[in-house]
Amino acid sequence: MQEHQGNNIGSIATFEITHQLDLTGFNPVTFIVGLSWTKVPFREQGGRIKEVIEETENGMLCTYTGSIILPCMRDEVDLVMDKYLGQKSVVRITDMNGRIYIIGAPGLPVEIGSTGDTGENFTNENAKQFDFKIAQPFKAMRA
C-alpha cells in the first residue's frame, strides 16, 4: 500500500474483524489467549466507512456503514470471510488518516454481507464486495 501524506485522505487503510466471543473485555479490547483481530486484505482504495450521528427521542444513534472490495472471487477469500457472515462480529477499521474505529460491541454485532460479481465481459473486474453496517447508541471506540 502506498504511503500517503496529509490529513484529508479518503478510503480506509486496514479492515480487521473478530467474533464477539473471542473477546474477554471491551474497554480496552482484550482477547482470549491466542486469538486476535483477523486482518482482511482488500483492494487499495477499495474501502470506505460512513458515520452518521443523530439525536433521537431515545438519545444518540450512531450509524456506521461501509464496504471493502476484494479483487477476484476466490476460495481463499470465502474461507476467511464466510465464518463472519451472519455471525456476531466486531470490526476495527483504520482510515488513511490513521483514525481508528472499533464498531460493534458485545450484544451489538456488526452486520456483514457480501456480493460477488464476475462481470459480463472479459474486461470487467471480477470482485467480491463485503458490506458492513451497525446502528449503536454510542460513537465508535478509538484505540
C-alpha positions as CSV (number, residue, x, y, z in Angstrom):
1,M,0.0,0.0,0.0
2,Q,1.3,3.5,-0.8
3,E,2.4,6.0,1.8
4,H,0.1,9.0,1.9
5,Q,0.6,12.4,3.5
6,G,-1.9,14.9,4.7
7,N,-4.9,14.6,7.0
8,N,-7.8,14.7,4.5
9,I,-7.3,11.4,2.5
10,G,-10.2,9.2,1.5
11,S,-10.6,5.4,1.8
12,I,-9.5,3.0,4.6
13,A,-6.1,1.6,5.2
14,T,-6.9,-1.6,7.2
15,F,-10.0,-3.7,7.9
16,E,-9.9,-6.2,10.8
17,I,-12.6,-8.4,12.2
18,T,-13.2,-10.7,15.2
19,H,-16.1,-12.6,16.7
20,Q,-17.6,-11.2,19.9
21,L,-17.0,-14.4,21.7
22,D,-13.2,-14.0,21.1
23,L,-13.2,-11.0,23.4
24,T,-12.6,-11.2,27.2
25,G,-13.0,-7.4,27.6
26,F,-14.2,-4.5,25.6
27,N,-12.8,-1.2,27.0
28,P,-9.9,-1.7,26.3
29,V,-10.4,-4.6,23.8
30,T,-8.8,-7.8,25.1
31,F,-8.8,-11.3,23.6
32,I,-8.9,-14.9,24.7
33,V,-5.3,-16.1,24.8
34,G,-4.2,-17.0,21.3
35,L,-6.9,-15.0,19.5
36,S,-6.7,-11.5,17.9
37,W,-8.0,-9.4,15.0
38,T,-8.2,-11.1,11.6
39,K,-6.8,-8.7,9.0
40,V,-8.7,-8.8,5.7
41,P,-6.6,-7.8,2.7
42,F,-8.7,-5.7,0.2
43,R,-8.1,-3.7,-2.9
44,E,-6.2,-0.4,-2.3
45,Q,-8.7,2.5,-2.4
46,G,-11.4,-0.2,-2.2
47,G,-12.8,0.6,1.2
48,R,-15.0,3.2,2.8
49,I,-16.7,3.9,6.1
50,K,-19.5,6.4,6.7
51,E,-20.5,7.7,10.1
52,V,-24.0,9.3,10.7
53,I,-24.8,10.6,14.2
54,E,-28.3,11.6,15.0
55,E,-30.2,12.7,18.1
56,T,-33.4,10.7,18.6
57,E,-36.1,10.8,21.2
58,N,-34.3,7.9,22.9
59,G,-30.8,9.6,22.8
60,M,-27.9,9.4,20.4
61,L,-27.9,6.9,17.5
62,C,-24.6,6.3,15.7
63,T,-24.8,4.5,12.4
64,Y,-21.7,3.2,10.7
65,T,-21.9,1.7,7.2
66,G,-19.3,0.9,4.5
67,S,-17.7,-1.7,2.4
68,I,-14.4,-3.3,1.2
69,I,-13.7,-4.8,-2.2
70,L,-11.6,-7.9,-2.6
71,P,-10.4,-8.5,-6.1
72,C,-11.2,-11.8,-7.7
73,M,-13.9,-14.1,-6.3
74,R,-11.8,-17.0,-4.9
75,D,-11.9,-19.8,-2.3
76,E,-9.2,-18.2,-0.1
77,V,-11.5,-15.1,0.5
78,D,-14.5,-17.3,1.2
79,L,-12.6,-19.4,3.7
80,V,-11.6,-16.2,5.7
81,M,-14.8,-14.2,5.4
82,D,-17.6,-16.8,5.4
83,K,-17.1,-17.5,9.1
84,Y,-18.1,-13.9,9.8
85,L,-21.2,-13.7,7.6
86,G,-24.3,-13.9,9.8
87,Q,-22.2,-14.1,12.9
88,K,-21.8,-11.7,15.8
89,S,-18.7,-9.6,14.9
90,V,-16.8,-6.6,16.0
91,V,-14.8,-4.6,13.4
92,R,-11.7,-2.4,13.7
93,I,-11.1,0.0,10.8
94,T,-8.2,2.3,10.4
95,D,-8.7,5.1,7.8
96,M,-5.9,6.6,5.6
97,N,-5.6,9.4,8.2
98,G,-4.7,7.0,11.0
99,R,-8.1,7.3,12.7
100,I,-9.2,4.0,14.3
101,Y,-12.9,3.0,14.6
102,I,-14.0,0.0,16.6
103,I,-17.6,-0.7,15.8
104,G,-19.9,-3.2,17.3
105,A,-19.8,-4.4,20.9
106,P,-20.8,-7.5,22.9
107,G,-24.6,-7.6,22.3
108,L,-24.4,-5.2,19.4
109,P,-22.9,-7.1,16.4
110,V,-21.9,-5.6,13.1
111,E,-23.9,-7.0,10.2
112,I,-21.7,-8.3,7.4
113,G,-23.0,-9.1,3.9
114,S,-21.3,-9.9,0.6
115,T,-21.9,-9.6,-3.1
116,G,-19.8,-11.2,-5.8
117,D,-19.7,-10.3,-9.5
118,T,-17.8,-11.8,-12.3
119,G,-18.9,-9.1,-14.8
120,E,-20.3,-9.8,-18.2
121,N,-17.2,-9.2,-20.4
122,F,-13.6,-10.3,-20.3
123,T,-12.5,-6.8,-19.3
124,N,-14.9,-6.5,-16.4
125,E,-13.5,-6.8,-12.9
126,N,-14.2,-10.0,-11.0
127,A,-14.6,-9.0,-7.4
128,K,-16.4,-9.6,-4.1
129,Q,-17.7,-6.7,-2.0
130,F,-18.3,-7.0,1.7
131,D,-20.7,-4.5,3.2
132,F,-20.9,-3.8,6.9
133,K,-23.4,-1.8,9.0
134,I,-24.4,-1.1,12.6
135,A,-26.6,1.3,14.5
136,Q,-25.4,1.7,18.0
137,P,-26.2,4.1,20.9
138,F,-22.6,5.3,21.2
139,K,-19.8,6.6,19.0
140,A,-17.1,4.1,17.7
141,M,-14.4,3.3,20.2
142,R,-11.0,4.7,19.5
143,A,-7.9,2.6,20.0
